[in-house]
Amino acid sequence: MPNDTTRHITYAQAINEAQDVCLENDPNVYLLGLGVPDPIGVFGTTKNLVDKYGPKRVQDMPIAENAMTGIALGSALTGMRPVMSHMRVEFAMPAMDQICNQAAKWHYMFGGQSRVPMTIRMIVGRGWGQGPQHSQSLHAWFTHTPGLKVVMPSTPYDAKGLLIASIEDDNPVIFIEHRWLHNVTGHVPEGHYSIPLGQPNIVKTGENVTLVASSYNVIECILARKALHERGISAEVIDLRTLTPLNDEPILESVKKTGHLVVCDQGAMTAGFAAEVMARVTEKSFSDLKSAPIRITLPDCPTPTTRALSNYFYPTMAHIVNAALRTQGIESNDPFDAITPEEFLDVPDPSFKGPF
Protein backbone atom coordinates (compact mmCIF):
# COMPACT_ATOMS: atom_id res chain seq x y z
CA MET A 1 0.00 0.00 0.00
CA PRO A 2 1.39 3.45 -0.90
CA ASN A 3 2.39 5.53 2.12
CA ASP A 4 1.29 8.94 0.86
CA THR A 5 -1.63 10.00 3.09
CA THR A 6 -1.31 13.77 2.61
CA ARG A 7 -2.82 14.15 -0.86
CA HIS A 8 -6.62 14.38 -0.86
CA ILE A 9 -8.89 14.37 -3.92
CA THR A 10 -12.50 13.46 -4.62
CA TYR A 11 -13.82 10.03 -5.50
CA ALA A 12 -14.64 11.30 -9.01
CA GLN A 13 -11.09 12.60 -9.47
CA ALA A 14 -9.75 9.24 -8.28
CA ILE A 15 -11.81 7.48 -10.98
CA ASN A 16 -10.49 9.99 -13.51
CA GLU A 17 -6.89 9.38 -12.43
CA ALA A 18 -7.26 5.60 -12.63
CA GLN A 19 -8.41 5.84 -16.23
CA ASP A 20 -5.67 8.35 -17.02
CA VAL A 21 -3.01 6.00 -15.64
CA CYS A 22 -4.33 3.05 -17.62
CA LEU A 23 -4.68 5.05 -20.84
CA GLU A 24 -1.08 6.23 -20.48
CA ASN A 25 0.37 2.84 -19.57
CA ASP A 26 -1.43 0.69 -22.14
CA PRO A 27 -2.25 1.81 -25.71
CA ASN A 28 -4.92 -0.92 -25.87
CA VAL A 29 -7.05 0.84 -23.23
CA TYR A 30 -9.80 3.11 -24.52
CA LEU A 31 -12.93 4.70 -23.06
CA LEU A 32 -16.41 4.88 -24.51
CA GLY A 33 -19.85 5.86 -23.32
CA LEU A 34 -22.55 8.49 -23.48
CA GLY A 35 -21.03 11.82 -22.49
CA VAL A 36 -17.54 10.46 -21.89
CA PRO A 37 -15.80 13.21 -23.93
CA ASP A 38 -18.22 15.96 -22.87
CA PRO A 39 -16.93 18.91 -20.80
CA ILE A 40 -18.75 17.59 -17.69
CA GLY A 41 -17.33 14.11 -18.34
CA VAL A 42 -19.72 11.74 -16.52
CA PHE A 43 -19.83 13.62 -13.19
CA GLY A 44 -16.19 14.63 -13.73
CA THR A 45 -14.87 11.06 -13.90
CA THR A 46 -13.73 11.39 -17.54
CA LYS A 47 -13.22 15.16 -17.64
CA ASN A 48 -10.40 16.42 -19.92
CA LEU A 49 -9.26 12.93 -20.91
CA VAL A 50 -10.33 13.47 -24.53
CA ASP A 51 -8.04 16.52 -24.66
CA LYS A 52 -5.09 14.40 -23.60
CA TYR A 53 -5.72 11.18 -25.55
CA GLY A 54 -7.93 12.26 -28.44
CA PRO A 55 -11.35 11.13 -29.70
CA LYS A 56 -10.11 7.73 -30.92
CA ARG A 57 -9.33 6.62 -27.35
CA VAL A 58 -12.00 8.63 -25.49
CA GLN A 59 -15.16 8.07 -27.49
CA ASP A 60 -18.73 9.20 -27.28
CA MET A 61 -21.33 6.67 -28.38
CA PRO A 62 -24.88 6.73 -29.74
CA ILE A 63 -27.86 5.71 -27.65
CA ALA A 64 -27.42 2.10 -28.71
CA GLU A 65 -26.16 0.36 -25.61
CA ASN A 66 -26.60 -3.20 -26.81
CA ALA A 67 -24.78 -2.58 -30.10
CA MET A 68 -21.96 -0.57 -28.53
CA THR A 69 -21.43 -3.14 -25.78
CA GLY A 70 -21.12 -5.77 -28.51
CA ILE A 71 -18.54 -3.64 -30.30
CA ALA A 72 -16.59 -3.20 -27.04
CA LEU A 73 -16.79 -6.95 -26.42
CA GLY A 74 -15.48 -7.70 -29.89
CA SER A 75 -12.57 -5.32 -29.38
CA ALA A 76 -11.76 -6.99 -26.05
CA LEU A 77 -11.69 -10.40 -27.72
CA THR A 78 -9.11 -9.06 -30.20
CA GLY A 79 -6.76 -7.57 -27.61
CA MET A 80 -8.17 -4.17 -26.67
CA ARG A 81 -9.15 -3.16 -23.11
CA PRO A 82 -12.36 -1.15 -23.36
CA VAL A 83 -13.74 0.81 -20.41
CA MET A 84 -17.43 1.49 -21.01
CA SER A 85 -19.20 4.07 -18.83
CA HIS A 86 -22.92 4.31 -18.10
CA MET A 87 -24.22 7.34 -16.22
CA ARG A 88 -26.86 5.09 -14.70
CA VAL A 89 -27.03 1.34 -14.23
CA GLU A 90 -30.37 1.41 -16.04
CA PHE A 91 -28.59 2.48 -19.24
CA ALA A 92 -26.78 -0.87 -19.26
CA MET A 93 -30.00 -2.87 -19.08
CA PRO A 94 -30.54 -2.97 -22.89
CA ALA A 95 -27.12 -4.68 -23.11
CA MET A 96 -27.75 -7.49 -20.62
CA ASP A 97 -27.39 -10.17 -23.31
CA GLN A 98 -23.97 -8.84 -24.34
CA ILE A 99 -22.83 -8.58 -20.72
CA CYS A 100 -24.31 -11.66 -19.07
CA ASN A 101 -24.74 -14.09 -21.95
CA GLN A 102 -21.68 -13.20 -24.01
CA ALA A 103 -18.88 -11.37 -22.17
CA ALA A 104 -19.31 -13.45 -19.00
CA LYS A 105 -19.06 -16.78 -20.84
CA TRP A 106 -16.46 -16.59 -23.59
CA HIS A 107 -13.49 -17.52 -21.39
CA TYR A 108 -15.31 -20.61 -20.13
CA MET A 109 -16.84 -21.67 -23.45
CA PHE A 110 -13.48 -21.70 -25.22
CA GLY A 111 -11.52 -23.48 -22.52
CA GLY A 112 -9.64 -20.41 -21.35
CA GLN A 113 -8.32 -19.58 -24.82
CA SER A 114 -10.40 -16.38 -25.08
CA ARG A 115 -10.03 -13.40 -22.77
CA VAL A 116 -12.49 -10.58 -22.22
CA PRO A 117 -10.52 -7.74 -20.56
CA MET A 118 -13.51 -5.42 -20.44
CA THR A 119 -14.56 -3.03 -17.68
CA ILE A 120 -18.09 -1.63 -17.52
CA ARG A 121 -18.62 1.31 -15.18
CA MET A 122 -22.16 1.77 -13.88
CA ILE A 123 -23.45 4.48 -11.55
CA VAL A 124 -26.15 3.71 -9.01
CA GLY A 125 -27.88 5.53 -6.18
CA ARG A 126 -30.37 8.26 -5.64
CA GLY A 127 -30.36 12.01 -6.00
CA TRP A 128 -32.75 14.86 -6.80
CA GLY A 129 -35.85 12.72 -7.16
CA GLN A 130 -34.68 10.61 -10.08
CA GLY A 131 -37.20 7.97 -9.18
CA PRO A 132 -37.95 4.44 -10.37
CA GLN A 133 -35.90 4.38 -13.59
CA HIS A 134 -32.74 6.27 -12.59
CA SER A 135 -32.09 5.41 -8.94
CA GLN A 136 -31.85 1.63 -8.79
CA SER A 137 -28.96 -0.42 -7.41
CA LEU A 138 -29.06 -3.61 -9.45
CA HIS A 139 -25.64 -4.99 -8.53
CA ALA A 140 -27.16 -8.29 -7.34
CA TRP A 141 -28.15 -9.00 -10.97
CA PHE A 142 -24.53 -9.14 -12.01
CA THR A 143 -23.27 -11.06 -8.98
CA HIS A 144 -25.69 -13.83 -9.99
CA THR A 145 -23.91 -14.30 -13.34
CA PRO A 146 -20.85 -16.61 -13.21
CA GLY A 147 -17.99 -15.14 -15.18
CA LEU A 148 -18.48 -11.55 -14.08
CA LYS A 149 -16.54 -9.78 -11.35
CA VAL A 150 -18.42 -7.05 -9.47
CA VAL A 151 -16.64 -4.22 -7.65
CA MET A 152 -18.22 -1.52 -5.43
CA PRO A 153 -15.62 0.74 -3.75
CA SER A 154 -16.53 3.18 -0.98
CA THR A 155 -13.48 5.46 -0.76
CA PRO A 156 -11.43 7.49 -3.26
CA TYR A 157 -8.34 5.40 -2.44
CA ASP A 158 -10.15 2.14 -3.15
CA ALA A 159 -11.89 3.57 -6.21
CA LYS A 160 -8.60 4.34 -7.94
CA GLY A 161 -6.81 1.15 -6.90
CA LEU A 162 -9.73 -1.14 -7.69
CA LEU A 163 -10.49 0.50 -11.03
CA ILE A 164 -6.87 0.09 -12.14
CA ALA A 165 -7.02 -3.56 -11.06
CA SER A 166 -10.32 -3.97 -12.95
CA ILE A 167 -8.97 -2.50 -16.18
CA GLU A 168 -5.83 -4.64 -15.93
CA ASP A 169 -7.87 -7.80 -15.23
CA ASP A 170 -8.33 -10.26 -18.10
CA ASN A 171 -11.96 -10.93 -17.13
CA PRO A 172 -15.07 -8.75 -17.53
CA VAL A 173 -15.54 -6.51 -14.50
CA ILE A 174 -18.68 -4.58 -13.52
CA PHE A 175 -17.41 -1.51 -11.65
CA ILE A 176 -20.23 0.18 -9.73
CA GLU A 177 -20.08 3.70 -8.28
CA HIS A 178 -22.68 5.24 -5.97
CA ARG A 179 -23.62 8.75 -7.09
CA TRP A 180 -23.34 10.14 -3.56
CA LEU A 181 -19.68 9.15 -3.36
CA HIS A 182 -18.37 11.23 -6.26
CA ASN A 183 -17.82 14.33 -4.10
CA VAL A 184 -16.39 12.48 -1.09
CA THR A 185 -12.71 13.27 -0.52
CA GLY A 186 -9.90 11.10 0.77
CA HIS A 187 -6.19 10.43 0.43
CA VAL A 188 -5.16 9.09 -2.95
CA PRO A 189 -1.50 8.65 -3.97
CA GLU A 190 -0.35 9.79 -7.38
CA GLY A 191 0.61 7.36 -10.10
CA HIS A 192 -0.08 3.68 -10.44
CA TYR A 193 -1.22 1.35 -7.66
CA SER A 194 -3.79 -1.41 -7.61
CA ILE A 195 -5.85 -3.23 -5.00
CA PRO A 196 -6.43 -6.95 -5.62
CA LEU A 197 -10.03 -7.85 -6.35
CA GLY A 198 -11.77 -10.09 -3.82
CA GLN A 199 -10.31 -8.65 -0.61
CA PRO A 200 -12.72 -7.08 1.94
CA ASN A 201 -11.37 -4.34 4.16
CA ILE A 202 -11.89 -4.15 7.93
CA VAL A 203 -12.51 -0.41 8.18
CA LYS A 204 -13.08 -0.27 11.94
CA THR A 205 -12.51 -2.99 14.53
CA GLY A 206 -15.06 -3.82 17.23
CA GLU A 207 -16.13 -6.47 19.70
CA ASN A 208 -19.94 -6.56 19.98
CA VAL A 209 -21.50 -6.55 16.51
CA THR A 210 -20.33 -6.91 12.91
CA LEU A 211 -21.57 -4.39 10.31
CA VAL A 212 -21.03 -5.48 6.70
CA ALA A 213 -21.60 -3.14 3.77
CA SER A 214 -20.31 -1.91 0.42
CA SER A 215 -20.23 1.38 -1.48
CA TYR A 216 -22.06 4.31 0.14
CA ASN A 217 -23.49 2.16 2.92
CA VAL A 218 -20.02 1.86 4.42
CA ILE A 219 -20.26 5.56 5.32
CA GLU A 220 -23.62 4.98 6.98
CA CYS A 221 -22.11 2.09 8.95
CA ILE A 222 -19.22 4.26 10.15
CA LEU A 223 -21.72 6.88 11.33
CA ALA A 224 -23.75 4.16 13.04
CA ARG A 225 -20.62 2.85 14.74
CA LYS A 226 -20.04 6.27 16.34
CA ALA A 227 -23.61 6.38 17.62
CA LEU A 228 -23.34 2.84 18.98
CA HIS A 229 -20.11 3.70 20.75
CA GLU A 230 -22.04 6.34 22.72
CA ARG A 231 -24.34 3.51 23.87
CA GLY A 232 -21.40 1.39 24.96
CA ILE A 233 -21.56 -0.98 21.97
CA SER A 234 -18.43 -1.66 19.94
CA ALA A 235 -19.11 -2.30 16.23
CA GLU A 236 -16.76 -3.77 13.64
CA VAL A 237 -17.25 -2.37 10.11
CA ILE A 238 -16.31 -4.48 7.08
CA ASP A 239 -16.25 -3.00 3.59
CA LEU A 240 -16.81 -5.77 1.04
CA ARG A 241 -15.22 -3.73 -1.80
CA THR A 242 -15.60 -6.70 -4.21
CA LEU A 243 -18.90 -8.56 -4.30
CA THR A 244 -17.70 -11.26 -6.69
CA PRO A 245 -15.40 -12.94 -6.09
CA LEU A 246 -16.35 -12.70 -2.42
CA ASN A 247 -13.82 -13.63 0.22
CA ASP A 248 -16.03 -14.33 3.24
CA GLU A 249 -13.25 -15.29 5.66
CA PRO A 250 -12.93 -11.80 7.25
CA ILE A 251 -16.70 -11.76 7.81
CA LEU A 252 -16.73 -15.23 9.37
CA GLU A 253 -13.81 -14.33 11.64
CA SER A 254 -15.54 -11.14 12.72
CA VAL A 255 -18.82 -12.92 13.52
CA LYS A 256 -16.88 -15.53 15.46
CA LYS A 257 -15.63 -12.66 17.62
CA THR A 258 -18.79 -10.56 17.92
CA GLY A 259 -21.57 -13.15 17.61
CA HIS A 260 -23.88 -10.62 15.94
CA LEU A 261 -24.33 -9.54 12.31
CA VAL A 262 -26.02 -6.64 10.49
CA VAL A 263 -25.68 -6.51 6.70
CA CYS A 264 -26.38 -3.23 4.89
CA ASP A 265 -27.12 -3.06 1.18
CA GLN A 266 -28.39 -0.34 -1.17
CA GLY A 267 -30.49 -2.81 -3.17
CA ALA A 268 -33.94 -4.27 -2.52
CA MET A 269 -34.35 -6.95 0.12
CA THR A 270 -35.65 -9.99 -1.79
CA ALA A 271 -32.80 -11.97 -3.41
CA GLY A 272 -30.45 -9.06 -2.70
CA PHE A 273 -26.75 -9.32 -1.93
CA ALA A 274 -27.33 -8.86 1.80
CA ALA A 275 -29.06 -12.24 1.74
CA GLU A 276 -25.96 -13.82 0.16
CA VAL A 277 -23.74 -12.56 2.99
CA MET A 278 -26.19 -13.78 5.63
CA ALA A 279 -26.51 -17.17 3.91
CA ARG A 280 -22.76 -17.71 3.96
CA VAL A 281 -22.51 -16.80 7.62
CA THR A 282 -25.39 -19.05 8.64
CA GLU A 283 -24.09 -21.95 6.54
CA LYS A 284 -20.51 -21.72 7.72
CA SER A 285 -20.67 -20.11 11.17
CA PHE A 286 -24.17 -20.70 12.50
CA SER A 287 -22.88 -21.82 15.89
CA ASP A 288 -21.03 -18.50 16.31
CA LEU A 289 -24.23 -16.44 16.04
CA LYS A 290 -25.76 -15.31 19.32
CA SER A 291 -28.73 -13.59 17.65
CA ALA A 292 -30.49 -13.69 14.29
CA PRO A 293 -28.66 -11.67 11.62
CA ILE A 294 -30.47 -8.59 10.30
CA ARG A 295 -30.64 -7.04 6.81
CA ILE A 296 -30.86 -3.29 6.20
CA THR A 297 -32.01 -2.79 2.60
CA LEU A 298 -34.41 -0.88 0.42
CA PRO A 299 -38.03 -2.05 0.52
CA ASP A 300 -39.36 -4.30 -2.24
CA CYS A 301 -41.05 -1.58 -4.25
CA PRO A 302 -40.01 0.83 -7.03
CA THR A 303 -38.07 3.91 -6.02
CA PRO A 304 -40.34 6.92 -5.35
CA THR A 305 -39.67 10.35 -6.83
CA THR A 306 -41.41 12.73 -4.44
CA ARG A 307 -39.86 13.93 -1.21
CA ALA A 308 -42.91 12.84 0.76
CA LEU A 309 -42.26 9.21 -0.19
CA SER A 310 -38.48 9.14 -0.66
CA ASN A 311 -37.92 10.39 2.90
CA TYR A 312 -39.53 7.14 4.09
CA PHE A 313 -37.96 4.85 1.50
CA TYR A 314 -34.24 5.04 2.19
CA PRO A 315 -32.73 3.52 5.33
CA THR A 316 -30.31 5.72 7.26
CA MET A 317 -27.61 5.12 9.81
CA ALA A 318 -30.37 5.27 12.45
CA HIS A 319 -31.80 2.04 11.02
CA ILE A 320 -28.39 0.42 11.29
CA VAL A 321 -28.09 1.59 14.89
CA ASN A 322 -31.52 0.18 15.74
CA ALA A 323 -30.68 -3.14 14.10
CA ALA A 324 -27.43 -3.38 16.02
CA LEU A 325 -29.26 -2.58 19.25
CA ARG A 326 -31.78 -5.34 18.55
CA THR A 327 -28.97 -7.86 18.22
CA GLN A 328 -28.02 -6.86 21.77
CA GLY A 329 -31.59 -7.29 23.01
CA ILE A 330 -32.27 -3.55 23.15
CA GLU A 331 -35.43 -2.16 21.53
CA SER A 332 -35.49 1.38 20.14
CA ASN A 333 -37.91 3.81 18.50
CA ASP A 334 -38.74 3.80 14.79
CA PRO A 335 -36.03 5.95 13.08
CA PHE A 336 -38.59 7.38 10.66
CA ASP A 337 -40.32 9.07 13.60
CA ALA A 338 -37.44 11.55 13.80
CA ILE A 339 -37.77 12.73 10.17
CA THR A 340 -39.27 16.20 9.73
CA PRO A 341 -41.16 17.39 6.61
CA GLU A 342 -38.40 19.95 5.93
CA GLU A 343 -35.74 17.28 5.49
CA PHE A 344 -34.82 16.02 2.04
CA LEU A 345 -33.11 12.65 2.34
CA ASP A 346 -32.67 12.40 -1.43
CA VAL A 347 -29.75 14.85 -1.20
CA PRO A 348 -26.95 13.97 1.24
CA ASP A 349 -25.38 17.40 1.86
CA PRO A 350 -24.66 20.78 0.18
CA SER A 351 -21.68 19.31 -1.71
CA PHE A 352 -24.05 17.24 -3.84
CA LYS A 353 -24.07 18.95 -7.23
CA GLY A 354 -27.22 17.58 -8.82
CA PRO A 355 -28.20 14.68 -11.06
CA PHE A 356 -25.76 15.29 -13.92
C-alpha positions in Angstrom: 0.0 0.0 0.0 1.4 3.5 -0.9 2.4 5.5 2.1 1.3 8.9 0.9 -1.6 10.0 3.1 -1.3 13.8 2.6 -2.8 14.1 -0.9 -6.6 14.4 -0.9 -8.9 14.4 -3.9 -12.5 13.5 -4.6 -13.8 10.0 -5.5 -14.6 11.3 -9.0 -11.1 12.6 -9.5 -9.7 9.2 -8.3 -11.8 7.5 -11.0 -10.5 10.0 -13.5 -6.9 9.4 -12.4 -7.3 5.6 -12.6 -8.4 5.8 -16.2 -5.7 8.3 -17.0 -3.0 6.0 -15.6 -4.3 3.0 -17.6 -4.7 5.0 -20.8 -1.1 6.2 -20.5 0.4 2.8 -19.6 -1.4 0.7 -22.1 -2.3 1.8 -25.7 -4.9 -0.9 -25.9 -7.0 0.8 -23.2 -9.8 3.1 -24.5 -12.9 4.7 -23.1 -16.4 4.9 -24.5 -19.8 5.9 -23.3 -22.6 8.5 -23.5 -21.0 11.8 -22.5 -17.5 10.5 -21.9 -15.8 13.2 -23.9 -18.2 16.0 -22.9 -16.9 18.9 -20.8 -18.8 17.6 -17.7 -17.3 14.1 -18.3 -19.7 11.7 -16.5 -19.8 13.6 -13.2 -16.2 14.6 -13.7 -14.9 11.1 -13.9 -13.7 11.4 -17.5 -13.2 15.2 -17.6 -10.4 16.4 -19.9 -9.3 12.9 -20.9 -10.3 13.5 -24.5 -8.0 16.5 -24.7 -5.1 14.4 -23.6 -5.7 11.2 -25.5 -7.9 12.3 -28.4 -11.3 11.1 -29.7 -10.1 7.7 -30.9 -9.3 6.6 -27.3 -12.0 8.6 -25.5 -15.2 8.1 -27.5 -18.7 9.2 -27.3 -21.3 6.7 -28.4 -24.9 6.7 -29.7 -27.9 5.7 -27.7 -27.4 2.1 -28.7 -26.2 0.4 -25.6 -26.6 -3.2 -26.8 -24.8 -2.6 -30.1 -22.0 -0.6 -28.5 -21.4 -3.1 -25.8 -21.1 -5.8 -28.5 -18.5 -3.6 -30.3 -16.6 -3.2 -27.0 -16.8 -7.0 -26.4 -15.5 -7.7 -29.9 -12.6 -5.3 -29.4 -11.8 -7.0 -26.0 -11.7 -10.4 -27.7 -9.1 -9.1 -30.2 -6.8 -7.6 -27.6 -8.2 -4.2 -26.7 -9.1 -3.2 -23.1 -12.4 -1.1 -23.4 -13.7 0.8 -20.4 -17.4 1.5 -21.0 -19.2 4.1 -18.8 -22.9 4.3 -18.1 -24.2 7.3 -16.2 -26.9 5.1 -14.7 -27.0 1.3 -14.2 -30.4 1.4 -16.0 -28.6 2.5 -19.2 -26.8 -0.9 -19.3 -30.0 -2.9 -19.1 -30.5 -3.0 -22.9 -27.1 -4.7 -23.1 -27.7 -7.5 -20.6 -27.4 -10.2 -23.3 -24.0 -8.8 -24.3 -22.8 -8.6 -20.7 -24.3 -11.7 -19.1 -24.7 -14.1 -22.0 -21.7 -13.2 -24.0 -18.9 -11.4 -22.2 -19.3 -13.5 -19.0 -19.1 -16.8 -20.8 -16.5 -16.6 -23.6 -13.5 -17.5 -21.4 -15.3 -20.6 -20.1 -16.8 -21.7 -23.4 -13.5 -21.7 -25.2 -11.5 -23.5 -22.5 -9.6 -20.4 -21.3 -8.3 -19.6 -24.8 -10.4 -16.4 -25.1 -10.0 -13.4 -22.8 -12.5 -10.6 -22.2 -10.5 -7.7 -20.6 -13.5 -5.4 -20.4 -14.6 -3.0 -17.7 -18.1 -1.6 -17.5 -18.6 1.3 -15.2 -22.2 1.8 -13.9 -23.5 4.5 -11.6 -26.2 3.7 -9.0 -27.9 5.5 -6.2 -30.4 8.3 -5.6 -30.4 12.0 -6.0 -32.7 14.9 -6.8 -35.8 12.7 -7.2 -34.7 10.6 -10.1 -37.2 8.0 -9.2 -38.0 4.4 -10.4 -35.9 4.4 -13.6 -32.7 6.3 -12.6 -32.1 5.4 -8.9 -31.8 1.6 -8.8 -29.0 -0.4 -7.4 -29.1 -3.6 -9.5 -25.6 -5.0 -8.5 -27.2 -8.3 -7.3 -28.2 -9.0 -11.0 -24.5 -9.1 -12.0 -23.3 -11.1 -9.0 -25.7 -13.8 -10.0 -23.9 -14.3 -13.3 -20.9 -16.6 -13.2 -18.0 -15.1 -15.2 -18.5 -11.5 -14.1 -16.5 -9.8 -11.4 -18.4 -7.0 -9.5 -16.6 -4.2 -7.7 -18.2 -1.5 -5.4 -15.6 0.7 -3.7 -16.5 3.2 -1.0 -13.5 5.5 -0.8 -11.4 7.5 -3.3 -8.3 5.4 -2.4 -10.2 2.1 -3.1 -11.9 3.6 -6.2 -8.6 4.3 -7.9 -6.8 1.1 -6.9 -9.7 -1.1 -7.7 -10.5 0.5 -11.0 -6.9 0.1 -12.1 -7.0 -3.6 -11.1 -10.3 -4.0 -12.9 -9.0 -2.5 -16.2 -5.8 -4.6 -15.9 -7.9 -7.8 -15.2 -8.3 -10.3 -18.1 -12.0 -10.9 -17.1 -15.1 -8.7 -17.5 -15.5 -6.5 -14.5 -18.7 -4.6 -13.5 -17.4 -1.5 -11.7 -20.2 0.2 -9.7 -20.1 3.7 -8.3 -22.7 5.2 -6.0 -23.6 8.7 -7.1 -23.3 10.1 -3.6 -19.7 9.1 -3.4 -18.4 11.2 -6.3 -17.8 14.3 -4.1 -16.4 12.5 -1.1 -12.7 13.3 -0.5 -9.9 11.1 0.8 -6.2 10.4 0.4 -5.2 9.1 -3.0 -1.5 8.6 -4.0 -0.3 9.8 -7.4 0.6 7.4 -10.1 -0.1 3.7 -10.4 -1.2 1.4 -7.7 -3.8 -1.4 -7.6 -5.8 -3.2 -5.0 -6.4 -7.0 -5.6 -10.0 -7.9 -6.3 -11.8 -10.1 -3.8 -10.3 -8.7 -0.6 -12.7 -7.1 1.9 -11.4 -4.3 4.2 -11.9 -4.1 7.9 -12.5 -0.4 8.2 -13.1 -0.3 11.9 -12.5 -3.0 14.5 -15.1 -3.8 17.2 -16.1 -6.5 19.7 -19.9 -6.6 20.0 -21.5 -6.5 16.5 -20.3 -6.9 12.9 -21.6 -4.4 10.3 -21.0 -5.5 6.7 -21.6 -3.1 3.8 -20.3 -1.9 0.4 -20.2 1.4 -1.5 -22.1 4.3 0.1 -23.5 2.2 2.9 -20.0 1.9 4.4 -20.3 5.6 5.3 -23.6 5.0 7.0 -22.1 2.1 8.9 -19.2 4.3 10.2 -21.7 6.9 11.3 -23.8 4.2 13.0 -20.6 2.9 14.7 -20.0 6.3 16.3 -23.6 6.4 17.6 -23.3 2.8 19.0 -20.1 3.7 20.8 -22.0 6.3 22.7 -24.3 3.5 23.9 -21.4 1.4 25.0 -21.6 -1.0 22.0 -18.4 -1.7 19.9 -19.1 -2.3 16.2 -16.8 -3.8 13.6 -17.2 -2.4 10.1 -16.3 -4.5 7.1 -16.2 -3.0 3.6 -16.8 -5.8 1.0 -15.2 -3.7 -1.8 -15.6 -6.7 -4.2 -18.9 -8.6 -4.3 -17.7 -11.3 -6.7 -15.4 -12.9 -6.1 -16.4 -12.7 -2.4 -13.8 -13.6 0.2 -16.0 -14.3 3.2 -13.2 -15.3 5.7 -12.9 -11.8 7.3 -16.7 -11.8 7.8 -16.7 -15.2 9.4 -13.8 -14.3 11.6 -15.5 -11.1 12.7 -18.8 -12.9 13.5 -16.9 -15.5 15.5 -15.6 -12.7 17.6 -18.8 -10.6 17.9 -21.6 -13.2 17.6 -23.9 -10.6 15.9 -24.3 -9.5 12.3 -26.0 -6.6 10.5 -25.7 -6.5 6.7 -26.4 -3.2 4.9 -27.1 -3.1 1.2 -28.4 -0.3 -1.2 -30.5 -2.8 -3.2 -33.9 -4.3 -2.5 -34.4 -7.0 0.1 -35.6 -10.0 -1.8 -32.8 -12.0 -3.4 -30.4 -9.1 -2.7 -26.7 -9.3 -1.9 -27.3 -8.9 1.8 -29.1 -12.2 1.7 -26.0 -13.8 0.2 -23.7 -12.6 3.0 -26.2 -13.8 5.6 -26.5 -17.2 3.9 -22.8 -17.7 4.0 -22.5 -16.8 7.6 -25.4 -19.0 8.6 -24.1 -22.0 6.5 -20.5 -21.7 7.7 -20.7 -20.1 11.2 -24.2 -20.7 12.5 -22.9 -21.8 15.9 -21.0 -18.5 16.3 -24.2 -16.4 16.0 -25.8 -15.3 19.3 -28.7 -13.6 17.7 -30.5 -13.7 14.3 -28.7 -11.7 11.6 -30.5 -8.6 10.3 -30.6 -7.0 6.8 -30.9 -3.3 6.2 -32.0 -2.8 2.6 -34.4 -0.9 0.4 -38.0 -2.1 0.5 -39.4 -4.3 -2.2 -41.1 -1.6 -4.3 -40.0 0.8 -7.0 -38.1 3.9 -6.0 -40.3 6.9 -5.4 -39.7 10.3 -6.8 -41.4 12.7 -4.4 -39.9 13.9 -1.2 -42.9 12.8 0.8 -42.3 9.2 -0.2 -38.5 9.1 -0.7 -37.9 10.4 2.9 -39.5 7.1 4.1 -38.0 4.8 1.5 -34.2 5.0 2.2 -32.7 3.5 5.3 -30.3 5.7 7.3 -27.6 5.1 9.8 -30.4 5.3 12.4 -31.8 2.0 11.0 -28.4 0.4 11.3 -28.1 1.6 14.9 -31.5 0.2 15.7 -30.7 -3.1 14.1 -27.4 -3.4 16.0 -29.3 -2.6 19.3 -31.8 -5.3 18.5 -29.0 -7.9 18.2 -28.0 -6.9 21.8 -31.6 -7.3 23.0 -32.3 -3.5 23.2 -35.4 -2.2 21.5 -35.5 1.4 20.1 -37.9 3.8 18.5 -38.7 3.8 14.8 -36.0 5.9 13.1 -38.6 7.4 10.7 -40.3 9.1 13.6 -37.4 11.5 13.8 -37.8 12.7 10.2 -39.3 16.2 9.7 -41.2 17.4 6.6 -38.4 20.0 5.9 -35.7 17.3 5.5 -34.8 16.0 2.0 -33.1 12.6 2.3 -32.7 12.4 -1.4 -29.7 14.8 -1.2 -27.0 14.0 1.2 -25.4 17.4 1.9 -24.7 20.8 0.2 -21.7 19.3 -1.7 -24.0 17.2 -3.8 -24.1 19.0 -7.2 -27.2 17.6 -8.8 -28.2 14.7 -11.1 -25.8 15.3 -13.9 
